[in-house]
Amino acid sequence: MVNLDGVMTADGLDNALVGVGRRCGQPTLAVYSVNKVLEILMKRDGMTDEEAVEYFEYNIEGSWMGENTPIWLYDDLES
C-alpha cells in the first residue's frame, strides 16, 4: 500500500484513484482514471456523458494546482 501523505488528491473522486505515479527526483502524484471520474460525475451529479466530459475537461483536467497536480489517466486507448 502506498502512503498518500503529502500527495495532492481530488476531492470527491476517491473511487477514481487508481494509484500513484513516480519519476526520479519528482513528487509522487495521484493518478486518476478519467473513465471512473466521468462515471462519478454522471452518477453523483446527474450529468449526461457530454456534460461530464465538458465539465471534466474544463474544471478538473484544466485546473493547474502546481507541481503536485494529479495525473489524469486515459485508460481506454484503442490499438
PyMOL Python script that loads the backbone (N, CA, C, O; Angstrom):
from pymol import cmd

cmd.read_pdbstr("""\
ATOM      1  N   MET A   1       0.839  -1.174   0.000  1.00  0.00           N
ATOM      2  CA  MET A   1       0.000   0.000   0.000  1.00  0.00           C
ATOM      3  C   MET A   1       0.888   1.243   0.000  1.00  0.00           C
ATOM      4  O   MET A   1       1.863   1.325   0.747  1.00  0.00           O
ATOM      5  N   VAL A   2       0.540   2.193  -0.835  1.00  0.00           N
ATOM      6  CA  VAL A   2       1.317   3.422  -0.931  1.00  0.00           C
ATOM      7  C   VAL A   2       0.764   4.445   0.041  1.00  0.00           C
ATOM      8  O   VAL A   2      -0.450   4.621   0.137  1.00  0.00           O
ATOM      9  N   ASN A   3       1.632   5.109   0.752  1.00  0.00           N
ATOM     10  CA  ASN A   3       1.230   6.164   1.685  1.00  0.00           C
ATOM     11  C   ASN A   3       0.922   7.429   0.891  1.00  0.00           C
ATOM     12  O   ASN A   3       1.769   7.922   0.146  1.00  0.00           O
ATOM     13  N   LEU A   4      -0.292   7.954   1.052  1.00  0.00           N
ATOM     14  CA  LEU A   4      -0.704   9.151   0.312  1.00  0.00           C
ATOM     15  C   LEU A   4      -0.456  10.437   1.087  1.00  0.00           C
ATOM     16  O   LEU A   4      -0.884  11.507   0.654  1.00  0.00           O
ATOM     17  N   ASP A   5       0.232  10.350   2.232  1.00  0.00           N
ATOM     18  CA  ASP A   5       0.542  11.571   2.978  1.00  0.00           C
ATOM     19  C   ASP A   5       1.360  12.510   2.105  1.00  0.00           C
ATOM     20  O   ASP A   5       2.394  12.126   1.557  1.00  0.00           O
ATOM     21  N   GLY A   6       0.891  13.730   1.984  1.00  0.00           N
ATOM     22  CA  GLY A   6       1.597  14.731   1.196  1.00  0.00           C
ATOM     23  C   GLY A   6       1.272  14.705  -0.286  1.00  0.00           C
ATOM     24  O   GLY A   6       1.733  15.570  -1.031  1.00  0.00           O
ATOM     25  N   VAL A   7       0.476  13.716  -0.736  1.00  0.00           N
ATOM     26  CA  VAL A   7       0.089  13.624  -2.144  1.00  0.00           C
ATOM     27  C   VAL A   7      -1.221  14.386  -2.325  1.00  0.00           C
ATOM     28  O   VAL A   7      -2.180  14.151  -1.590  1.00  0.00           O
ATOM     29  N   MET A   8      -1.268  15.297  -3.299  1.00  0.00           N
ATOM     30  CA  MET A   8      -2.488  16.047  -3.560  1.00  0.00           C
ATOM     31  C   MET A   8      -3.527  15.122  -4.185  1.00  0.00           C
ATOM     32  O   MET A   8      -3.250  14.434  -5.168  1.00  0.00           O
ATOM     33  N   THR A   9      -4.724  15.113  -3.605  1.00  0.00           N
ATOM     34  CA  THR A   9      -5.802  14.294  -4.141  1.00  0.00           C
ATOM     35  C   THR A   9      -6.972  15.184  -4.544  1.00  0.00           C
ATOM     36  O   THR A   9      -7.070  16.331  -4.108  1.00  0.00           O
ATOM     37  N   ALA A  10      -7.851  14.651  -5.373  1.00  0.00           N
ATOM     38  CA  ALA A  10      -9.003  15.394  -5.870  1.00  0.00           C
ATOM     39  C   ALA A  10     -10.215  15.102  -4.989  1.00  0.00           C
ATOM     40  O   ALA A  10     -10.589  13.943  -4.809  1.00  0.00           O
ATOM     41  N   ASP A  11     -10.821  16.140  -4.445  1.00  0.00           N
ATOM     42  CA  ASP A  11     -11.984  15.992  -3.572  1.00  0.00           C
ATOM     43  C   ASP A  11     -13.134  15.292  -4.293  1.00  0.00           C
ATOM     44  O   ASP A  11     -13.478  15.638  -5.423  1.00  0.00           O
ATOM     45  N   GLY A  12     -13.717  14.309  -3.623  1.00  0.00           N
ATOM     46  CA  GLY A  12     -14.898  13.644  -4.136  1.00  0.00           C
ATOM     47  C   GLY A  12     -14.650  12.617  -5.221  1.00  0.00           C
ATOM     48  O   GLY A  12     -15.601  12.076  -5.784  1.00  0.00           O
ATOM     49  N   LEU A  13     -13.397  12.338  -5.527  1.00  0.00           N
ATOM     50  CA  LEU A  13     -13.089  11.400  -6.609  1.00  0.00           C
ATOM     51  C   LEU A  13     -12.288  10.197  -6.130  1.00  0.00           C
ATOM     52  O   LEU A  13     -11.553   9.589  -6.908  1.00  0.00           O
ATOM     53  N   ASP A  14     -12.425   9.854  -4.865  1.00  0.00           N
ATOM     54  CA  ASP A  14     -11.654   8.735  -4.290  1.00  0.00           C
ATOM     55  C   ASP A  14     -11.826   7.441  -5.065  1.00  0.00           C
ATOM     56  O   ASP A  14     -10.862   6.692  -5.229  1.00  0.00           O
ATOM     57  N   ASN A  15     -13.025   7.163  -5.543  1.00  0.00           N
ATOM     58  CA  ASN A  15     -13.278   5.911  -6.260  1.00  0.00           C
ATOM     59  C   ASN A  15     -12.647   5.875  -7.649  1.00  0.00           C
ATOM     60  O   ASN A  15     -12.643   4.828  -8.297  1.00  0.00           O
ATOM     61  N   ALA A  16     -12.121   6.991  -8.110  1.00  0.00           N
ATOM     62  CA  ALA A  16     -11.457   7.040  -9.411  1.00  0.00           C
ATOM     63  C   ALA A  16      -9.933   6.973  -9.271  1.00  0.00           C
ATOM     64  O   ALA A  16      -9.220   6.900 -10.272  1.00  0.00           O
ATOM     65  N   LEU A  17      -9.439   6.997  -8.039  1.00  0.00           N
ATOM     66  CA  LEU A  17      -7.999   6.921  -7.789  1.00  0.00           C
ATOM     67  C   LEU A  17      -7.517   5.514  -8.114  1.00  0.00           C
ATOM     68  O   LEU A  17      -8.003   4.543  -7.534  1.00  0.00           O
ATOM     69  N   VAL A  18      -6.565   5.396  -9.036  1.00  0.00           N
ATOM     70  CA  VAL A  18      -6.070   4.078  -9.450  1.00  0.00           C
ATOM     71  C   VAL A  18      -4.642   3.801  -8.989  1.00  0.00           C
ATOM     72  O   VAL A  18      -4.158   2.677  -9.125  1.00  0.00           O
ATOM     73  N   GLY A  19      -3.971   4.798  -8.453  1.00  0.00           N
ATOM     74  CA  GLY A  19      -2.614   4.586  -7.983  1.00  0.00           C
ATOM     75  C   GLY A  19      -1.849   5.890  -7.893  1.00  0.00           C
ATOM     76  O   GLY A  19      -2.429   6.975  -7.846  1.00  0.00           O
ATOM     77  N   VAL A  20      -0.538   5.756  -7.871  1.00  0.00           N
ATOM     78  CA  VAL A  20       0.334   6.924  -7.837  1.00  0.00           C
ATOM     79  C   VAL A  20       1.357   6.810  -8.955  1.00  0.00           C
ATOM     80  O   VAL A  20       1.656   5.719  -9.440  1.00  0.00           O
ATOM     81  N   GLY A  21       1.877   7.941  -9.346  1.00  0.00           N
ATOM     82  CA  GLY A  21       2.937   7.979 -10.346  1.00  0.00           C
ATOM     83  C   GLY A  21       4.195   8.561  -9.745  1.00  0.00           C
ATOM     84  O   GLY A  21       4.150   9.523  -8.979  1.00  0.00           O
ATOM     85  N   ARG A  22       5.307   7.970 -10.100  1.00  0.00           N
ATOM     86  CA  ARG A  22       6.587   8.442  -9.590  1.00  0.00           C
ATOM     87  C   ARG A  22       7.584   8.559 -10.731  1.00  0.00           C
ATOM     88  O   ARG A  22       7.574   7.777 -11.681  1.00  0.00           O
ATOM     89  N   ARG A  23       8.446   9.563 -10.603  1.00  0.00           N
ATOM     90  CA  ARG A  23       9.549   9.745 -11.536  1.00  0.00           C
ATOM     91  C   ARG A  23      10.721  10.268 -10.721  1.00  0.00           C
ATOM     92  O   ARG A  23      10.533  11.094  -9.828  1.00  0.00           O
ATOM     93  N   CYS A  24      11.907   9.807 -11.012  1.00  0.00           N
ATOM     94  CA  CYS A  24      13.104  10.153 -10.259  1.00  0.00           C
ATOM     95  C   CYS A  24      13.215  11.658 -10.022  1.00  0.00           C
ATOM     96  O   CYS A  24      13.193  12.451 -10.963  1.00  0.00           O
ATOM     97  N   GLY A  25      13.333  12.029  -8.768  1.00  0.00           N
ATOM     98  CA  GLY A  25      13.544  13.425  -8.418  1.00  0.00           C
ATOM     99  C   GLY A  25      12.300  14.298  -8.472  1.00  0.00           C
ATOM    100  O   GLY A  25      12.391  15.510  -8.272  1.00  0.00           O
ATOM    101  N   GLN A  26      11.149  13.711  -8.736  1.00  0.00           N
ATOM    102  CA  GLN A  26       9.902  14.459  -8.854  1.00  0.00           C
ATOM    103  C   GLN A  26       8.943  14.038  -7.738  1.00  0.00           C
ATOM    104  O   GLN A  26       9.104  12.965  -7.156  1.00  0.00           O
ATOM    105  N   PRO A  27       7.949  14.877  -7.438  1.00  0.00           N
ATOM    106  CA  PRO A  27       6.994  14.495  -6.398  1.00  0.00           C
ATOM    107  C   PRO A  27       6.132  13.307  -6.824  1.00  0.00           C
ATOM    108  O   PRO A  27       5.894  13.096  -8.014  1.00  0.00           O
ATOM    109  N   THR A  28       5.672  12.542  -5.851  1.00  0.00           N
ATOM    110  CA  THR A  28       4.723  11.462  -6.098  1.00  0.00           C
ATOM    111  C   THR A  28       3.373  12.085  -6.396  1.00  0.00           C
ATOM    112  O   THR A  28       2.927  12.976  -5.672  1.00  0.00           O
ATOM    113  N   LEU A  29       2.711  11.623  -7.460  1.00  0.00           N
ATOM    114  CA  LEU A  29       1.441  12.206  -7.885  1.00  0.00           C
ATOM    115  C   LEU A  29       0.323  11.172  -7.859  1.00  0.00           C
ATOM    116  O   LEU A  29       0.532  10.006  -8.193  1.00  0.00           O
ATOM    117  N   ALA A  30      -0.866  11.612  -7.459  1.00  0.00           N
ATOM    118  CA  ALA A  30      -2.051  10.755  -7.525  1.00  0.00           C
ATOM    119  C   ALA A  30      -2.420  10.571  -8.991  1.00  0.00           C
ATOM    120  O   ALA A  30      -2.312  11.503  -9.789  1.00  0.00           O
ATOM    121  N   VAL A  31      -2.857   9.360  -9.340  1.00  0.00           N
ATOM    122  CA  VAL A  31      -3.259   9.051 -10.709  1.00  0.00           C
ATOM    123  C   VAL A  31      -4.724   8.602 -10.683  1.00  0.00           C
ATOM    124  O   VAL A  31      -5.097   7.686  -9.950  1.00  0.00           O
ATOM    125  N   TYR A  32      -5.544   9.273 -11.505  1.00  0.00           N
ATOM    126  CA  TYR A  32      -6.977   9.003 -11.563  1.00  0.00           C
ATOM    127  C   TYR A  32      -7.387   8.492 -12.935  1.00  0.00           C
ATOM    128  O   TYR A  32      -6.853   8.934 -13.953  1.00  0.00           O
ATOM    129  N   SER A  33      -8.330   7.566 -12.962  1.00  0.00           N
ATOM    130  CA  SER A  33      -8.904   7.065 -14.206  1.00  0.00           C
ATOM    131  C   SER A  33      -9.944   8.070 -14.700  1.00  0.00           C
ATOM    132  O   SER A  33     -10.901   8.375 -13.989  1.00  0.00           O
ATOM    133  N   VAL A  34      -9.757   8.578 -15.904  1.00  0.00           N
ATOM    134  CA  VAL A  34     -10.715   9.516 -16.480  1.00  0.00           C
ATOM    135  C   VAL A  34     -12.078   8.845 -16.633  1.00  0.00           C
ATOM    136  O   VAL A  34     -13.103   9.466 -16.353  1.00  0.00           O
ATOM    137  N   ASN A  35     -12.106   7.592 -17.071  1.00  0.00           N
ATOM    138  CA  ASN A  35     -13.384   6.888 -17.216  1.00  0.00           C
ATOM    139  C   ASN A  35     -14.141   6.832 -15.897  1.00  0.00           C
ATOM    140  O   ASN A  35     -15.351   7.057 -15.865  1.00  0.00           O
ATOM    141  N   LYS A  36     -13.437   6.534 -14.808  1.00  0.00           N
ATOM    142  CA  LYS A  36     -14.078   6.463 -13.495  1.00  0.00           C
ATOM    143  C   LYS A  36     -14.539   7.836 -13.030  1.00  0.00           C
ATOM    144  O   LYS A  36     -15.595   7.957 -12.410  1.00  0.00           O
ATOM    145  N   VAL A  37     -13.758   8.873 -13.321  1.00  0.00           N
ATOM    146  CA  VAL A  37     -14.176  10.236 -12.972  1.00  0.00           C
ATOM    147  C   VAL A  37     -15.483  10.582 -13.693  1.00  0.00           C
ATOM    148  O   VAL A  37     -16.408  11.127 -13.090  1.00  0.00           O
ATOM    149  N   LEU A  38     -15.550  10.259 -14.988  1.00  0.00           N
ATOM    150  CA  LEU A  38     -16.763  10.555 -15.759  1.00  0.00           C
ATOM    151  C   LEU A  38     -17.956   9.785 -15.200  1.00  0.00           C
ATOM    152  O   LEU A  38     -19.059  10.328 -15.128  1.00  0.00           O
ATOM    153  N   GLU A  39     -17.755   8.534 -14.804  1.00  0.00           N
ATOM    154  CA  GLU A  39     -18.828   7.747 -14.201  1.00  0.00           C
ATOM    155  C   GLU A  39     -19.331   8.402 -12.922  1.00  0.00           C
ATOM    156  O   GLU A  39     -20.538   8.466 -12.688  1.00  0.00           O
ATOM    157  N   ILE A  40     -18.418   8.886 -12.101  1.00  0.00           N
ATOM    158  CA  ILE A  40     -18.794   9.559 -10.856  1.00  0.00           C
ATOM    159  C   ILE A  40     -19.615  10.804 -11.156  1.00  0.00           C
ATOM    160  O   ILE A  40     -20.652  11.026 -10.532  1.00  0.00           O
ATOM    161  N   LEU A  41     -19.166  11.614 -12.101  1.00  0.00           N
ATOM    162  CA  LEU A  41     -19.887  12.842 -12.428  1.00  0.00           C
ATOM    163  C   LEU A  41     -21.289  12.545 -12.940  1.00  0.00           C
ATOM    164  O   LEU A  41     -22.234  13.260 -12.605  1.00  0.00           O
ATOM    165  N   MET A  42     -21.434  11.504 -13.745  1.00  0.00           N
ATOM    166  CA  MET A  42     -22.755  11.166 -14.285  1.00  0.00           C
ATOM    167  C   MET A  42     -23.675  10.620 -13.188  1.00  0.00           C
ATOM    168  O   MET A  42     -24.842  11.002 -13.104  1.00  0.00           O
ATOM    169  N   LYS A  43     -23.143   9.728 -12.353  1.00  0.00           N
ATOM    170  CA  LYS A  43     -23.975   9.116 -11.315  1.00  0.00           C
ATOM    171  C   LYS A  43     -24.254  10.091 -10.165  1.00  0.00           C
ATOM    172  O   LYS A  43     -25.407  10.282  -9.777  1.00  0.00           O
ATOM    173  N   ARG A  44     -23.218  10.694  -9.634  1.00  0.00           N
ATOM    174  CA  ARG A  44     -23.346  11.563  -8.460  1.00  0.00           C
ATOM    175  C   ARG A  44     -24.057  12.870  -8.769  1.00  0.00           C
ATOM    176  O   ARG A  44     -24.892  13.337  -7.995  1.00  0.00           O
ATOM    177  N   ASP A  45     -23.707  13.461  -9.929  1.00  0.00           N
ATOM    178  CA  ASP A  45     -24.203  14.796 -10.247  1.00  0.00           C
ATOM    179  C   ASP A  45     -25.292  14.807 -11.307  1.00  0.00           C
ATOM    180  O   ASP A  45     -25.800  15.868 -11.670  1.00  0.00           O
ATOM    181  N   GLY A  46     -25.656  13.618 -11.807  1.00  0.00           N
ATOM    182  CA  GLY A  46     -26.735  13.530 -12.780  1.00  0.00           C
ATOM    183  C   GLY A  46     -26.410  14.130 -14.134  1.00  0.00           C
ATOM    184  O   GLY A  46     -27.313  14.550 -14.857  1.00  0.00           O
ATOM    185  N   MET A  47     -25.130  14.178 -14.489  1.00  0.00           N
ATOM    186  CA  MET A  47     -24.723  14.742 -15.781  1.00  0.00           C
ATOM    187  C   MET A  47     -24.895  13.713 -16.889  1.00  0.00           C
ATOM    188  O   MET A  47     -24.822  12.507 -16.655  1.00  0.00           O
ATOM    189  N   THR A  48     -25.125  14.210 -18.094  1.00  0.00           N
ATOM    190  CA  THR A  48     -25.073  13.351 -19.262  1.00  0.00           C
ATOM    191  C   THR A  48     -23.610  13.069 -19.570  1.00  0.00           C
ATOM    192  O   THR A  48     -22.718  13.691 -18.994  1.00  0.00           O
ATOM    193  N   ASP A  49     -23.364  12.129 -20.482  1.00  0.00           N
ATOM    194  CA  ASP A  49     -21.992  11.830 -20.886  1.00  0.00           C
ATOM    195  C   ASP A  49     -21.302  13.087 -21.419  1.00  0.00           C
ATOM    196  O   ASP A  49     -20.167  13.386 -21.049  1.00  0.00           O
ATOM    197  N   GLU A  50     -21.985  13.805 -22.276  1.00  0.00           N
ATOM    198  CA  GLU A  50     -21.413  15.018 -22.867  1.00  0.00           C
ATOM    199  C   GLU A  50     -21.134  16.082 -21.804  1.00  0.00           C
ATOM    200  O   GLU A  50     -20.085  16.725 -21.831  1.00  0.00           O
ATOM    201  N   GLU A  51     -22.060  16.268 -20.880  1.00  0.00           N
ATOM    202  CA  GLU A  51     -21.865  17.250 -19.807  1.00  0.00           C
ATOM    203  C   GLU A  51     -20.684  16.868 -18.925  1.00  0.00           C
ATOM    204  O   GLU A  51     -19.890  17.725 -18.536  1.00  0.00           O
ATOM    205  N   ALA A  52     -20.569  15.578 -18.611  1.00  0.00           N
ATOM    206  CA  ALA A  52     -19.480  15.104 -17.757  1.00  0.00           C
ATOM    207  C   ALA A  52     -18.122  15.332 -18.423  1.00  0.00           C
ATOM    208  O   ALA A  52     -17.175  15.770 -17.770  1.00  0.00           O
ATOM    209  N   VAL A  53     -18.026  15.039 -19.712  1.00  0.00           N
ATOM    210  CA  VAL A  53     -16.771  15.250 -20.442  1.00  0.00           C
ATOM    211  C   VAL A  53     -16.409  16.732 -20.446  1.00  0.00           C
ATOM    212  O   VAL A  53     -15.264  17.092 -20.173  1.00  0.00           O
ATOM    213  N   GLU A  54     -17.367  17.580 -20.752  1.00  0.00           N
ATOM    214  CA  GLU A  54     -17.107  19.021 -20.790  1.00  0.00           C
ATOM    215  C   GLU A  54     -16.695  19.545 -19.417  1.00  0.00           C
ATOM    216  O   GLU A  54     -15.745  20.319 -19.304  1.00  0.00           O
ATOM    217  N   TYR A  55     -17.405  19.125 -18.381  1.00  0.00           N
ATOM    218  CA  TYR A  55     -17.083  19.556 -17.017  1.00  0.00           C
ATOM    219  C   TYR A  55     -15.688  19.083 -16.632  1.00  0.00           C
ATOM    220  O   TYR A  55     -14.888  19.855 -16.102  1.00  0.00           O
ATOM    221  N   PHE A  56     -15.398  17.805 -16.901  1.00  0.00           N
ATOM    222  CA  PHE A  56     -14.087  17.262 -16.571  1.00  0.00           C
ATOM    223  C   PHE A  56     -12.971  18.033 -17.271  1.00  0.00           C
ATOM    224  O   PHE A  56     -12.012  18.467 -16.632  1.00  0.00           O
ATOM    225  N   GLU A  57     -13.099  18.200 -18.584  1.00  0.00           N
ATOM    226  CA  GLU A  57     -12.032  18.850 -19.351  1.00  0.00           C
ATOM    227  C   GLU A  57     -11.770  20.282 -18.888  1.00  0.00           C
ATOM    228  O   GLU A  57     -10.619  20.713 -18.822  1.00  0.00           O
ATOM    229  N   TYR A  58     -12.823  21.012 -18.570  1.00  0.00           N
ATOM    230  CA  TYR A  58     -12.650  22.416 -18.208  1.00  0.00           C
ATOM    231  C   TYR A  58     -12.318  22.609 -16.727  1.00  0.00           C
ATOM    232  O   TYR A  58     -11.389  23.341 -16.386  1.00  0.00           O
ATOM    233  N   ASN A  59     -13.075  21.954 -15.854  1.00  0.00           N
ATOM    234  CA  ASN A  59     -12.974  22.230 -14.423  1.00  0.00           C
ATOM    235  C   ASN A  59     -12.021  21.335 -13.651  1.00  0.00           C
ATOM    236  O   ASN A  59     -11.539  21.729 -12.589  1.00  0.00           O
ATOM    237  N   ILE A  60     -11.742  20.155 -14.152  1.00  0.00           N
ATOM    238  CA  ILE A  60     -10.886  19.225 -13.408  1.00  0.00           C
ATOM    239  C   ILE A  60      -9.539  19.085 -14.105  1.00  0.00           C
ATOM    240  O   ILE A  60      -8.510  19.465 -13.546  1.00  0.00           O
ATOM    241  N   GLU A  61      -9.536  18.551 -15.301  1.00  0.00           N
ATOM    242  CA  GLU A  61      -8.276  18.378 -16.041  1.00  0.00           C
ATOM    243  C   GLU A  61      -7.613  19.724 -16.317  1.00  0.00           C
ATOM    244  O   GLU A  61      -6.386  19.824 -16.324  1.00  0.00           O
ATOM    245  N   GLY A  62      -8.406  20.739 -16.539  1.00  0.00           N
ATOM    246  CA  GLY A  62      -7.878  22.062 -16.872  1.00  0.00           C
ATOM    247  C   GLY A  62      -7.421  22.885 -15.687  1.00  0.00           C
ATOM    248  O   GLY A  62      -7.000  24.029 -15.853  1.00  0.00           O
ATOM    249  N   SER A  63      -7.499  22.318 -14.486  1.00  0.00           N
ATOM    250  CA  SER A  63      -7.076  23.046 -13.278  1.00  0.00           C
ATOM    251  C   SER A  63      -5.634  22.703 -12.934  1.00  0.00           C
ATOM    252  O   SER A  63      -5.314  21.547 -12.654  1.00  0.00           O
ATOM    253  N   TRP A  64      -4.781  23.692 -12.955  1.00  0.00           N
ATOM    254  CA  TRP A  64      -3.378  23.503 -12.573  1.00  0.00           C
ATOM    255  C   TRP A  64      -3.221  23.947 -11.134  1.00  0.00           C
ATOM    256  O   TRP A  64      -3.513  25.095 -10.797  1.00  0.00           O
ATOM    257  N   MET A  65      -2.756  23.037 -10.279  1.00  0.00           N
ATOM    258  CA  MET A  65      -2.593  23.320  -8.853  1.00  0.00           C
ATOM    259  C   MET A  65      -1.124  23.263  -8.447  1.00  0.00           C
ATOM    260  O   MET A  65      -0.803  23.064  -7.276  1.00  0.00           O
ATOM    261  N   GLY A  66      -0.251  23.435  -9.408  1.00  0.00           N
ATOM    262  CA  GLY A  66       1.176  23.369  -9.127  1.00  0.00           C
ATOM    263  C   GLY A  66       1.746  22.003  -9.464  1.00  0.00           C
ATOM    264  O   GLY A  66       1.075  21.157 -10.054  1.00  0.00           O
ATOM    265  N   GLU A  67       2.996  21.806  -9.077  1.00  0.00           N
ATOM    266  CA  GLU A  67       3.709  20.580  -9.473  1.00  0.00           C
ATOM    267  C   GLU A  67       3.120  19.303  -8.881  1.00  0.00           C
ATOM    268  O   GLU A  67       3.478  18.209  -9.317  1.00  0.00           O
ATOM    269  N   ASN A  68       2.232  19.413  -7.905  1.00  0.00           N
ATOM    270  CA  ASN A  68       1.609  18.232  -7.302  1.00  0.00           C
ATOM    271  C   ASN A  68       0.223  17.928  -7.871  1.00  0.00           C
ATOM    272  O   ASN A  68      -0.492  17.079  -7.338  1.00  0.00           O
ATOM    273  N   THR A  69      -0.158  18.612  -8.944  1.00  0.00           N
ATOM    274  CA  THR A  69      -1.445  18.364  -9.587  1.00  0.00           C
ATOM    275  C   THR A  69      -1.527  16.902 -10.009  1.00  0.00           C
ATOM    276  O   THR A  69      -0.584  16.375 -10.598  1.00  0.00           O
ATOM    277  N   PRO A  70      -2.658  16.234  -9.711  1.00  0.00           N
ATOM    278  CA  PRO A  70      -2.796  14.826 -10.093  1.00  0.00           C
ATOM    279  C   PRO A  70      -2.670  14.590 -11.604  1.00  0.00           C
ATOM    280  O   PRO A  70      -2.779  15.512 -12.412  1.00  0.00           O
ATOM    281  N   ILE A  71      -2.438  13.328 -11.947  1.00  0.00           N
ATOM    282  CA  ILE A  71      -2.363  12.879 -13.336  1.00  0.00           C
ATOM    283  C   ILE A  71      -3.707  12.256 -13.704  1.00  0.00           C
ATOM    284  O   ILE A  71      -4.296  11.527 -12.905  1.00  0.00           O
ATOM    285  N   TRP A  72      -4.189  12.541 -14.905  1.00  0.00           N
ATOM    286  CA  TRP A  72      -5.468  12.021 -15.394  1.00  0.00           C
ATOM    287  C   TRP A  72      -5.173  10.963 -16.447  1.00  0.00           C
ATOM    288  O   TRP A  72      -4.697  11.277 -17.538  1.00  0.00           O
ATOM    289  N   LEU A  73      -5.457   9.714 -16.115  1.00  0.00           N
ATOM    290  CA  LEU A  73      -5.120   8.567 -16.953  1.00  0.00           C
ATOM    291  C   LEU A  73      -6.263   8.243 -17.906  1.00  0.00           C
ATOM    292  O   LEU A  73      -7.378   7.938 -17.483  1.00  0.00           O
ATOM    293  N   TYR A  74      -5.969   8.313 -19.183  1.00  0.00           N
ATOM    294  CA  TYR A  74      -6.909   7.868 -20.226  1.00  0.00           C
ATOM    295  C   TYR A  74      -6.590   6.404 -20.480  1.00  0.00           C
ATOM    296  O   TYR A  74      -5.665   6.078 -21.223  1.00  0.00           O
ATOM    297  N   ASP A  75      -7.366   5.527 -19.856  1.00  0.00           N
ATOM    298  CA  ASP A  75      -7.056   4.099 -19.870  1.00  0.00           C
ATOM    299  C   ASP A  75      -7.889   3.297 -20.861  1.00  0.00           C
ATOM    300  O   ASP A  75      -8.111   2.100 -20.675  1.00  0.00           O
ATOM    301  N   ASP A  76      -8.345   3.961 -21.910  1.00  0.00           N
ATOM    302  CA  ASP A  76      -9.179   3.273 -22.904  1.00  0.00           C
ATOM    303  C   ASP A  76      -8.628   3.463 -24.325  1.00  0.00           C
ATOM    304  O   ASP A  76      -9.388   3.599 -25.284  1.00  0.00           O
ATOM    305  N   LEU A  77      -7.325   3.469 -24.438  1.00  0.00           N
ATOM    306  CA  LEU A  77      -6.702   3.672 -25.744  1.00  0.00           C
ATOM    307  C   LEU A  77      -7.007   2.506 -26.672  1.00  0.00           C
ATOM    308  O   LEU A  77      -6.980   1.343 -26.267  1.00  0.00           O
ATOM    309  N   GLU A  78      -7.295   2.837 -27.915  1.00  0.00           N
ATOM    310  CA  GLU A  78      -7.525   1.804 -28.922  1.00  0.00           C
ATOM    311  C   GLU A  78      -6.205   1.429 -29.555  1.00  0.00           C
ATOM    312  O   GLU A  78      -5.335   2.282 -29.726  1.00  0.00           O
ATOM    313  N   SER A  79      -6.044   0.162 -29.907  1.00  0.00           N
ATOM    314  CA  SER A  79      -4.773  -0.281 -30.517  1.00  0.00           C
ATOM    315  C   SER A  79      -4.796  -0.079 -32.005  1.00  0.00           C
ATOM    316  O   SER A  79      -3.819  -0.392 -32.686  1.00  0.00           O
TER     317      SER A  79
END
""", "prot")
cmd.dss("prot")
cmd.show_as("cartoon", "prot")
cmd.util.cbc("prot")
cmd.orient("prot")
